[in-house]
Amino acid sequence: MTFTELLRNVGLFGAAVMCCLALLSIFSVAVMVDKYRRFRAASRETQTFKPLLAKFAHGGEVQELIDAARQHQKSHVAQVVSAGILEYDGVREAGGDPSASVEQVTSALRDSMSETLVQLKQGLGFLATIGSTAPFVGLFGTVAGIINAFRNIAATGSGGMSVVSGGIAEALVTTALGIFVAIPAVAAFNYFTGRIENFHIEMNRASTQLVNRLFKAPQINRVAKLSVGAEEDEYAAR
């Protein structure tokens, strides 16, 4: 039986199931392409932004990091770092004590990380839904094909292979189509979920580096200066 003959034997319900699965396949491919492009852009800009963050962690200027974060807005790490550094810079410009704003900066980093994760996860729920429901949608086509086969038997009064082949073929095709749509969706969902976990680790690491640079490093410097000053006073007293 050719594909054209198969389509002629497909009932209305089976055709609706096939159209539904075809639309789900198109939507899932669109989501995959969009997420892949976004994740690739985020990874590229993050790799460019990381050396700038490392430079700041080793004594760079705050304004340089702010300018770098603005130039890499697609980077998930840059988005989180930008929120923390802007909060720190805002306290400093307002005349407050930047060293006492650790809770505010930490809260800004945490909120920005949550928002970034939400943005990264957009569309993944759709892929998960397609992966879990497409085989069951294909089963609807299977049922429709079996019903079509029994209908042909009732119409002809015989059960030869030529009578039921159309319905059986319809059932098998819709089942295979449902599995064909589900497998890429599940694979893409697992792949992107793993990438998001890596992004989460990178954001946590960048947040720790930023907090250490803004609050712990100045304290170490102040302790070192006080130690040097105490030694100088002791030497002068002698």
N, C-alpha and C positions, 0 to 999 in steps of 0.2 A: 504494500500500500504506500503510495507516494504521500508527500506532505500535503499536497493540494487535496487529495482524496480524504486525508485525515481531517483537514479543516472543514471539509464539506459535511463530515459526519459528526462534528462537534456540536453539541446542543447549546442552547442559549446560556444555561447556567455554567457549563464548562468554558464557554468563550468568555464569560464575565470573570471567571476565576483566572484564566490566562491573562486577560487584560490587567487585572488587579496585580498579579505577580509581575508583569512586565513594568507596570508603573512603580512598584516597590523596588524593582531592580534599578530602574533609572534614578530614583531618588537616592537609593543607597550609594550608587556610584558617584552621584553628585556630591554627597556628603563626604565620601572617601577622598575625592579629589580636593575638595575645599579644605578638609582637615590636614591633608598631606601638605598642601601648599602653605597653610598657616604654620604648621609645625616646622616645616623646613625653613621658613623665613625666621621664625623665632629662634631656631637653633643657630642659624647663621649669624644673626645679630647678637645673640648671647655670646658666641665664641669671639666676636669682635669686642664686646663690652667687658668680658672678663678681665683682660689685661689692664683695662682702665680702672676697674674696681681693685685689682691687685695693687696697682700703682697708688691708689688712694689709701689702701690699707697699710702701705709702707711709708706714709707721710705726705701723700698728695693733698692738694687743695680741695676744699668742699665745692667751690664754684666749678672747678673742672669736672668733678663727678656729676654735678647737676647738668652741665652742658652735654656731657656724654650720654646721660640718661635720656635727655630730650632728643638726641640724635638717633637713639635706638629704641623707639617707642614700641616696636613689634617684639622686642625681647621681653620674655616673662621675668627674667632677673632684673632687667633695667626698670620695669614697672614697679617691682617691689622695692628696689633700692631707692627709686625716685620718691616714693611715698614717704619712706623713712627719713631721707636726707632733707626733703622739703619741710617735714615736720620739725626736724632739728634746726634747720635754718630759720624757720618762722619764729621759733622760740628765741633764737639769738637776735633776730632783727627786732623783736618786740621788747628787747631789753631784759629778758628773763635769764635765768641761769641755765645754760645749755646742759651742764653736767647733771642737773636735777630733772631733766626731761626724759629720763630713760624709759619711764612707764609710757609716756605719750608716744615716743618713737617706737617702742615695742608694739604698742597697740596699733599704730599706723601700719607697721610692717605686717602684723597679723591680719588686719583687715584687707590690706592690699593683696596679700597672698590668697586670701579666701576669694576675693573678687576675681583674681587672675585665674584661679583654678576653675571657677564657675564658667568663665569665658572659654577656657581650654576644653571643658567637658561638654560644651554646647554641641548638640548633634549626635553625641555618643549614645544617648538614650534611644534615639531613633534607630540607630544601627542595632542596638541590643533588642529592640522590639521586633525589627525585621528578622533578625537571626532566630528569635524564639517562636515567631508566629508564622513565618513563611511556610515551613513544612506542614503546619496544620491547615493553612489556606490551600496548599496542594492537595491535602486529604479531601477537602471539599470537592475538588475536581475529580478525585478518585471516585468518590461517591456518585458524583454526577455521571461519570463514565459508566459505572456499573449500572446505574439506573437507565442510562441510554441503551446499554446492551440488552437489558431485560425488556425494554420497550420495543426494541427491534425484534426480539424473539416473540413477543406477544403480537406484533403486527404481522409477522410472516408465518407464525405457527410452527416454526422449526428453530433448531438451535445449532445450526451449522456454523463453522468458523467464519464464513463470509458474513454472517448475520451479526455476530458478536464482536468481530475484529475491530470495528470502528469504535465501539464503546470501550473495549479493553484498551485500545491504543490511546484513546482520550484519557482514560484513567492513569495510565502509565506516564504519559507525557506531562500531565499536570503535577503528578507526584514528583517526577524528576525535575520539573521546573521549580517547584517549591524548594527542593533541596539545593538546586543550583543557585537560587537567590539567597538562601540562608547561609551557606558555607562562607562566601566572601564577606558577608556582613559580620558574622561571628569572628572570623579571622581579623578583620579590620578593627573591630571593637577591642579585641585582646591586644592588638598591636598598639593602638592609640592609647589604651589604658596604661600599658607599660611605659610609653613615652611620657605620659602625664606624671607617672610616679617618678621618673627621672627628673622631670622639670621641677617637681615638688622638692626633691632632694637638693637640686641646684638653688632653688629659692631659699630654702632653709639655711644652706651653707652661706649664701650671700648675706642673708640677714644677720647671721652670727658674726661674719667678718665686719659688717657695718657697725654693729653694736660694740664689738671689741675695739674698733678703731675710734669711735666717737666717745666712748665712755671709759673703757678700761685702759687704753693707751695713754690718754691725758693724765689719768691717776698715777700710772707708773712713772710718767715724766715728772709729775709733781713730787712724787716720793723721791725720785732720783735727785731732783733739785734740792729738796729739803736735806737729803743726806749729804750732798756736796756742801750746802751752806753750813750744816752742823760741823762738818770736818774743818771748814775754813775758820769758823768761830773758835773751835777748839785749838786749832793751830795758832790763831792770833792770840788766844789767851796764854799759850805757852810763851 
